Amino acid sequence: MSHTTLDPIGAVGPDTIPGSPQPRGFLPAFVLSWFGLNLVLGTLIGASIPKVFALADDATKGTSLSIVAAVGGVVVMVITPLFGRFSDRTMSRLGKRRPWILGGSIVGLLGALLLAVSDQLWMVVVGWSIVQVGYGATNAAVHALLADQIPARTRARVSAAASVGSVLALIVGSVLIAALPNDAQWTWFVVPAVLGTIFSALLFFRLNDIVRTERPAPWRWSDVLATYWLNPLAYRDFFWAWACRLLVTMSIVTVTLYLLYFIIDRLGVPAAEASGVYAQILIVFTLATVVTGVLFAWISDRTGRRKAIVWVSALLSAGGLVVAVSSTDLPMFLFAMTLVGAAQGAFVSVDVAMMTEVLPTFEEAGKDLGIVSLSYQVPQVLVPVIAIPLLAIGGGTQNYTALFTAAIVFGVLGGLAVLPIKKVR
């Protein structure tokens, strides 16, 4: 364990971090924790819950999924920055982050157990909300470790590895759901949640955490509002990097949230077989993500450039989505998702590194990275709300053309958002 004085980012040097040397196995455990969190969260909202609705009532599946995603998004939007701030203030012998990593995972597992037996919409909403609260607490603590323990000179590569692990988790999760029996709903939730909790526990045991020995300032109600706010005029680079992440995430969530239903409705795959095709698409998507993620992370750390890679990502994504929305068969759609996956890999290779380089301070890294996480969580609320009228345009069948067009617009705006950033090249 260690206790250090916390300095503003960049005050001492680009490699200054408040944490102490970590034991062997910390970095693999860190990457695996990201893998585990995305395995449970991504699989449940991307495959398990959509499958429940698709098999139960095909006519209302899109609306039901939108309601669950939106409510869960509101929950995680509220709790992520708050838990990040509580983590910053934690005075435990276990450290600042470790109690939240383990405790959050246990609560999330309880929510997954409720989902495992849910057969009504309200039960799914409650279960998913508990999952978001629990794993959201873990996620806030894990994100804060990037500022606590990862030097800037390796941050792009570590964040790229973690992001690639996150995408691989979606493949593993989709393959799991496709392999599990259609008449054993409980397995669709329990298996990913148990695995995610185990991987979080590995980080708990391999982290040499910061132990806070100085009591923080008394908590005030004004601190609650401050938890969700950084002045965009005072921290302009942070604001524009946050806006970039928000818009790019909105683009990708618009596609992935409704991907299973696109496979059923546009590609004509039967609902009972759609999970297998979903897994096939994610494999292609992930392979492209891994290749470009590794390539551009190396280029970014070698050159110190982040913004140009975001622009490459935006162009690739727009091109891939144009092909996707025109697709009428699986081979064409696979090609389109390969391009979108390559774009995602380029973006994640610099995304987290860019965000940590524009953070105001180390001292409140948990709170500030909680605000960063909002750029990922807000789309989980906005996209379902926007998607309902977009899918209904024209009446009759679901309007995926309008939905994917919105995704293209979001991606392009995300690429433009990095132009005003000055601190990052």
N, C-alpha and C positions, 0 to 999 in steps of 0.2 A: 504494500500500500504506500501511497505517497501523498504529501500535502505540499502545494506550491503556491507562490504568489501568482495571481492571474493578471496578465498584461494584455493591452490591446493588440489585436492581430497586426503583425508587421512591425510592432514597436521595437522588437529585439532583432528579428531577422525572419526570413521566409520559412526557416525550419523550426522556429520556436513553437513549442507546444507546452501546455501546462502539465501534461501527464508525465509518467516515469517510464523507464524501460519495461517492456512487456515480456512475459515468459514465452518460451518456445510454444508455438501452436496458437498464439493469439490471433495472428492474421487469418489463418485458415478458419478459426472459430468465428471471427468477425464476418468473413464472407459467408460462412455457413448459416450464420444467424439471419443475414439478409435473405439467403436462399429459403430458410425455414419460414420466415415471416411472409414472404411472397408465395410460398407453397400453400400455406393455409388461407391467406387473404385472397390471393388471385384465383385459386382453385374454387373456393367457396362461392365467390361472386361471379366468376367467369364460367364455371362449369356445373358445380353442384346445384346451386339455387336455380339457375336457368333450366336445368334438366328437370327439377321438381315441377316447375310451372309448365314446361313443355309437355310433360307426360300427363299432368293433371288436367289442364284446360288450355288447349292450343289457342282459343279465341282471345283470351285475356292475358296471355303470357307476357307480352311486351309491356303492358300497363303495370302488371304485378311486379315485374322485375324493376321497372322504373321507380315504383313506390319504395321497394326495399332498398335500392341503391341510393335514392335520395335521402331517406331517413337515416340510413347508416352513414351517409356522407356528412349530414348535419352533425351527428353525434361525434364523429371523429374530428370534424372541424373544430368543435368546441373543446374537446379534451386534449388534442395533441399539443398545442402550445402551452396549455395549462399544466399538463403533466411534465412537459419539458422544463417549465419554470420550477415546478415542485422538485424535479430532479436536481436542478441547479442548487436548490436550497437544502437538500437532504443532508442531514448530519447523522449518518449511520456508520457503525463500525465496518459494515460491508462496503461502504463507499457511496458515491453520489448516484451511480447508474445501476449497479448490480441489483438492488432491491426492486427496482422498476422492471428490469429485464426478466427476472424470475417471477415476481408477483403478477405482472401483466400477463404473462404466458399462461399462468394457472387460471386466471379469470377468463381469458380468451377460450381456453379449453372447455370451461363450463358452458360458455355460450354455444360452442360447437355441439356439445352434448344435447342442448335444447333443440338446436336445428335438426339433429339426427332423428328426433321424434316428432317434428313439426308437420302437421297436415293442413294447417290453415294459414292464411296470409298474415294475420296478426302475430301468430307464433313465430313465423319466419322473420318478421320485422323485429320482434323482441330479441330473438336469438342472435340475429346478425348485429343488432346494436350492442349486445353484450360482447360479442366477438370483437367488434370495433373498439370498444372501451379497453378491453384487456390487451389485445395485441397492439392497439394504438399507444398504450403506455410503454410497452416494450420497444416499439418502433421509435418513439421519441428519444428514449435513452440510447438506443443503438445509433441513431443519427448523430447524437451529440458526441459520440466517440470519434467521429471524423475530425472534429475540432480539438478534442481532448488529447488524442493519442496518435494521429496520423500526420507526419510532417508534410509541408506543402510540396516538397520535391518529389514525393511519391504519391501524393493524394489523387492525381488523375488516374494512375494505374490501379490503385487500391479501389477507388470508387468505380472504375470501369469493371474490375473483377467482381465487385459486389453487385453491380448492375447486371452483368452477364449472368451471375448466379441467380439473380432475381428472374431473369427471363427463362433460364433453364428450369427454374421452379415451375413456371407455367406449363412447360412441356411435360415435366414429370407428373404434375397434377392432372393434366388433361389425359395423359396415358393411364393414370390410375383410375380416373372416373370411367374411362372407356372400358377398362378391364374388369371393373367391379360389376357385380350382377345388377341388372335393371330393377330387380325386386328386393334389393337390400339397401334402401335409402340411407340407413344409419351409417353404412360404410363410407358413403360419399363425403361425409362430414368428419367422422371420427378418425379415419386414417390420416387425412392431411393434417388435422389439428394435433394429433399425437406426434407426428413427425416434426411439425413446426415447433412444438413445445420442447422436444428433445434437443433440437438444434439451438434454440435459445438458451437452454440449460448449459450447453457446452461452452457458450461465451461467458456465462455466469462464472463458470469454474476456471476459465483461462484468462480472465481480465484482472490485471493489477490496477484496481480502480483508485481514483482520487478520493481521499477521505477529507471531508471538510471539518476543520477544527474550530474555525471562527464562526460564531453564530451570525446568521444573516440579519439584515435590518428587519424590524417588525413588519409583518404583512399588513398592507392597507388595501382597502377596497379599490382605490385608484390603481393598484398594481394589477387587478384583474383586467381592466381595460388595457393597460399597458402591455399585458401579456399577448394581446392580439394586434399590437400596433407598433410600427416603426415609422417615424416621420419620413415620408418619401422625398421631401425637400432636403432634409439633413443627410439622408443616406440614399442618394439618387441611384448610385450603381447597384445597391442592393435591391431597390425597387424595380429597376429594369431587368435585372437577372431573375427576380421573382416573377415578373410579368411574362418573361420568356418561358420559364418553366411551366407557368399556369397554362399558357396558350398551347404549347407543344403537348402537354399532358391532356388538355381538352381534345386535341386532335386525335391522339391515340386511344383515349377512353371512348370517344364517339364510335370508333371502329370495333374495339375489342369487347365492349360491353354487350353489343348486339350481334357479335360474330356468329354465335350458335344459331340465332334466328335467321341471319342472312343465309347461312348454309341450308337451313330448312326451307325458307321461303323463296330465295332467289336461285339457289343451285339445285333445288328440288330433292334434297336428301331426306329420307324418312327420319322422323324424330328419334326412333329407336337406334338408328345407325349414325346419327349426326355427331355424337361424341367422338367416334373414331375419326371422322373427317376433320373435326375440330382439332384433334391431337395432331393429325397429319399437317394441317396448316401451321400450327404452332411450331412444329419441328422445323419446317422450312423457314419460318419467320425467325426462329431463334438461331439457326445456323448462320443466317445472314447477319444477325445482330452480333453474334460472337466474333465473326471475322472482322467486321468494320469496327466493333468496339475495341478489340485488341490493337488493330492497326492505327486507329485515330488516337487512342490513348498514348501509344508510343510516340506518334508524331507530335501530340500536344505537349507531352513532358519534354521532348527533345527541343521543340521550338518555343515553348512557353505560350503558344497561341491557342485560344479557345474560341473566339468569335467566328473565325472563318469556318471552323468545323460545324458550328451551328448553322451557318448559311448552307453548307453542303447538305446537311441533314434536311433542312427545309425544302430544298429543291428535289432531293430524292423522294421525300415523303409525298410531296405534291404530285410528282410523276406517278408514283406507285398507286396513289389513291384515284387518280384519273383512270388508270387501267382497271383498278378494282371495281369502280362503280360501273364500268362498261362490261364487266365479266358476266358471261352467261353459262360458263362451264368451269369445272374444277381446275384444269391445267392453266387456264388464263388467270384465274384468281390466285393460284399458287405463285405464278410469276409476279403478280401485283404485290402479294404479301412479302415476297422476297425483297422487292425494292423498299417497301415500307419497313421491313425488318432491318435492312442495311441502313436506312435513315435513322432508325431508333438506336442502332449500335453507335453510329457517329455521335448522336446527341448525348447518350448516357456516358460516353467516354470522357466528356468534359463537363457535364451538367453539375454534378455534386462538387467537383473541384472548383468550378467557377463560383458556385454559391458560397462555399466556405471562404473563398478569397475576398469576398465583398462583405463578410460579416463585420459588424461594428466592433465587437469585443469577444475575447475568450470567456470573460467572467460569466456572461449570460448566454453561452453557446447553446445550452439546452432550450432556453426560451426562443432565441433567435432562429435556431434550426427547427423549432416547433412552428414558427411562422413560415419558414421555408417549406415545411411539410404541408402547410395549408395550400401551397401552390399545386400540390398533388391531390389534396383532399377536396378542395372547392370544386374541381371538375366532377367529382362523384355526385355532387348535388346539382350543379348547373346542367351537366350533360343530360341526365334523365328528364329534367324539366324542359329543356330545349327540344329533346328528342320526341316527346309525345306529340306536339303540334307538327314537327317536321315529318314524322312518319305518317301522319294523318292527311298530309297535303294530297288533294285529288280524290280522297275517299277510296274505298275499296281496299286493295292490297297495300301493304306497308311501303312507304316511299323511301327506299334506301338510297335513291339518287340524291334526294334533298339532304339526307343525313350525311352522306359521304362528301357532298359539296361543302357542307358546314365544316367537316373535318379538314378539308383542304384549306379553307379560309383561316381556320385557327392556326394551322401549321405555318402558313406563310407569315401571318402576323407575329407568330413566335420568333421566326427568324429575323424579322425586322426589329424586334424589341431589343436585341443586343447592340444595335448601332450606337445608342447614346452612352454605353458603358465605357468609362475612361480607365478604371483601375486594372481591367483585364484586357489583354491584347487579343 
